[in-house]
Amino acid sequence: MEYVPIRVSTLRGDQKVSFDAYVKINEKFILYIRRGDSFEGERLARLRAKKLKKMFILPADETQYRGYLQRNIEGAYDKNSGKTIQNRGEIIQGNQQTNAEEVFENPDNAEAYHAAKTDAGKFVNFLMSEDAALQSIMAIENSDQNLGHHGVSVSTLAVGLAQKLGMMDPKQNQMLALGALLHDFGHTLADIDFTKPHKGMTPEEMKIYRTHPTTGARAVQDKKHFDQQVLNCIMQHEEHINGSGFPQGLREKQTDPLAVIVSSCNAVDRLISFEKVAKKDAIRLLTIEKVGCHPLTHIQHLNTILSTLK
């Protein structure tokens, strides 16, 4: 019997499902939840705690699953849906994480890229037009140190920073949100644990780590569906305005302005998601350890943004 993979990040704990869902254990597919039931309680938390990214459904249930996704995301972007901003934020965060994972796993798939691009525009509008939208996304802890989740967090901070900087061009903000979402694509191609704190990496691991922007950009530079500004964010997100970054040691004027924003936001969420620094301490630590690496206005605005988070 054939099974179709679905992403755990698309599932909700507060809604009944219209399909049977299975987990794969030792090459066997075990029924985990029946149609008409929900993932409420510890069911969904257990899956995420095990860092399980995929479950499975039967091919006959694909239509029901896609309908489930569509209802969730349409309701989440509808401010009049009756759902709380926290509930809507959870759904939108899961959708954005899924978009990142789809592109990471199959960068050749133009349809997946364009879906992520379209949703990036919706994501920007959500964050910029609704009170507490940013907080609803950032309140979701990246407890399993997921790369897609990190991309969503960096994208969220980047849009919040863009708004503070007075950037109101929808096209540019869409590119910013998408570039930030996909910036760490190169980590999917390297055989090291990128979640390890930098101070805990061996010299060889750090050498490999420092190649991920180049590796990621080179892997997709010939794919016509990738926008140039997104490629720039992948290639330049570890650059610093004082030239101390990598891989090219570019200074601010040599770097795509969107990548400068992504660099600042990536540095902050790297501390929070992988170095396990508390949100309230991230800016202070960044200011001490990376003085001169990021624009002062970015640091100040990000400090304001983080101060609104719990």
N, C-alpha and C positions, 0 to 999 in steps of 0.2 A: 504494500500500500504506500502511495506517495503522500508526503506531507509538505505544507507550504510554510516557510519561516515567517514569523511576525516579530516585531521588536517590542521588548518589554517596556521601553520608554513611551510607547503609544498607549499603554493600558492605564485605566483609571480605577481607583479603589471604590469610587462612589457610584458606579453605574453597572447595571447588569449587562452581561455580554450575550450576544445572539449567536454564539458559536462555541463549540467545544475547543479547549486549548490544552495542548500537551507539552510536556517537557521531555527532553531526550537524555536518557541515562544509560550508559553502557550500550549505546547503539539501539536501545529500545525506547519506544515512544509511550510515555505513561500519561494517562489522562489526569490533568491537574485541576481543571475547573470545567463544569458542565454549563451548557447554554442555559440562560435564565438565572445563573448565579452571578456573584460579583467577587472582586478581589479585595473586598473590605477586610479590615482587621490586619492580621499579620501576613496574609497570603502574599501580597505584593511586596511588602517589606522584606520577606524572606528571599524572594527572587532577586531583589536588588542587592541584598546583603551578600548573596553568593556571586555577585557580579555577573549574573546571567543576562545576556543581552538579547537572546532570542528564545521564543517559544514556537509552537507549531500548530497549525490548523489543517483540516482536510481541504482539498481543493474545492469541494462543494460548498464550503463555508466562506470562500474568498469574497463573494458579493456582500454577505452579511458583515464581514470584518471591515470592508471598505466603507460601508454605510455607517458603521459604528465610528470609524475615524472621522468621516465627514460631519456627522452630527456633533461630535465632540468639538472639532475645531471651529465650525461655524458658530456654535453656541459660545465658544470662548472669545471670539472676536466681536461678538454682539454685546455691547454694553447694556442692552435692555433685556438680556436673556434671563435675568433674575438670579444668576450665579454670583457669588461673591468674587471680589477681585482676586482673592487668594486662590480660589478654585479655578478661575479662568487662567491665572498665571501658571498654575501647575500644568494645565492642559497645553498651553502655548509653549511653555518650556520643554515639555515632552516632545511636542511637534518639531521644534527647532533642533533639539538634540537628535531626533530621528533624521531630519534633513542632513545634518552634518555626517552622521554615520552612513547614510546612503551614499553620499558623495565620497567619503573616505574609502568605502569598500569597493566602489565601482566608479572611479573618476572618468571612465570612458562613456558613461551613461549620460548623454546630454539632457535627457528628460529629467533625471534626478537633479542635475545641476540647475536646470531652469525652474524646477519646482522649488528648490531652495532659494533661488533668486526672487521668485514671485513672493514667497512667504517672508523673505527679508524685508520687502516693502511693507507688508502688513505688520510685521513686527515693529518696525520703526514707527509707524503710525500709532500702534498700541502704546508704545513706551512714551511717545512725545505728547499724546493727546489725553492721557488718563492719569489722574492722581493715583499714586501708590502702585502704578503698573511696574515700574522698575523694582520697587521693593518686593513685589509679589514674586518676581523672577529670582532675585538675589536671595530671598529667604529660603530657597530650596538648596540645602546643603549638598555638595558634591561628595557624599560620604564614601562612594566607591571609587573616587578619583578617576572618573570617566573622562576621556579626552573630548568626546562630543559635548558633555556637560560643561567642561572648561571653555569650549568654544562659545557656548551660549552665554556663559557668564561674561566672557571678554566682550562679546557682541553687545550685551546689555550695558556694560560699563561704557563702551565706546559710544553708543547712541546717547547715553546720559551725558557723557562728556561733550559730545558734539552739540547737544542742546545748550549746555552751559556756555559753549564757545560761540553760540549764535549761528551755527551752521543750519540753515533751513532749506537747502536744496534737496528735494526728495530723492533725486537720482543719486547724488553724491552720498547721501545717508544710507540709501539702499546698498550701494557698493561697499560702504564702510561696514554695515551690519553683516554683509555676506563675507567680506574679506576677513573680518574678525572671527566669524563663525568657523571658517575653514583654515585659519592661519597656521595651525599646527599639523596640517596634512602630512608633512614630512616625518612626524613621529610614527605614523602608521607603517613606514617603510624601513625603520631602523630596529635592530635587534638589541635594544637595551631597555631598561626600566626607566622611562622618562619621568615617572612619578616620584622617583627617589630624590630626596633633597639634594641640592647641588653640593653641599658640604660633605655629603655621604658618598658621592660618586668618586670612583677611582680616576686617575689621569686618563686612562684609556676610554672609560665611559664618557668622561667630559669631552674628550676629543670627538667621539662619535656624536654626542649630543649637539655639539656646535656645528655639525654638518646638516642638521635637519631642515633649516630653511632652504639651503641649496638643493638638497635631495628632493624636497617637496616641490619646489618651483620647477626644477628640471623635468620632473615626472609628468607635469601637466602643461608645460609651456607650449607644446605643439597641439594641444587640444583646443580647437577653434571656439568651443562653447565657453571656455573660461575667459572672463573679462580681464583686461590688462591690470586694472587696479586691484583685482583680487589676487592675481599673480604677484603683484608688488607687495601686498600684505603678507603673502606666504614667504616671499624672499627676504623682506626687510623688517619683519616684526621683532627681530632681536638686535636691530641697529639702535645706537644711542646718539643723541644730538651732538655729543662732544667727540664722536668718532671712536668711542671705546667698545662699541658693540661688535657683532659678527653677523654674517660671514665676511662682509666687505669693509667694515670700519667706516661706514658712511657718516657724514655729518648731517645736520638737520636739513640744510638747503639741498643736499644731494638725495634726500629721501622723499618718497611720495608722502604728502601731508597726511593721507589716510593711514599709512603705515606708521607714521609717528604717533598717531592716536592709539593705534592697535598696540604698539610697543609699550606705551605707558600703561594701558589697561591690562595687557598680558603680564607685565611685571607685577602688578597688584594682585591679580588673581592667581598667578603662579605661587605667590606667598601664601594665599588663603587656601587654595585647593591642594597644593602638593607639599608646601613647606609647613603646613598646618599652623600658620600664624593667625591669630585672632583678627577679625576684620578691623577692630578698633586700633590694632597695633601695626597693621600692614603699611600704612603711609609713613608712620614714624620710622619703621625699619627701612623702608625704601629710601627715605630721605637720608638716613645715616649711611647705608651701604651703597647706594647708587647716586650719590650727590653729583649733580651736573649731567646725569644721563638722560633726564626727561625734562621737558619744559616746566618751569615753575608754575605756570598757569594750569597745566594739567594736574600737577600734584595738588594744588590748592582746590581745584574743582572736584577731583576725585576724593579728597578728604571730606569735602562737604557732602558728596554723595554717600560715602561710607558711613558718615555720622548719622544718616537717616535709617541705617539698617540695624536690625537687632542682632 
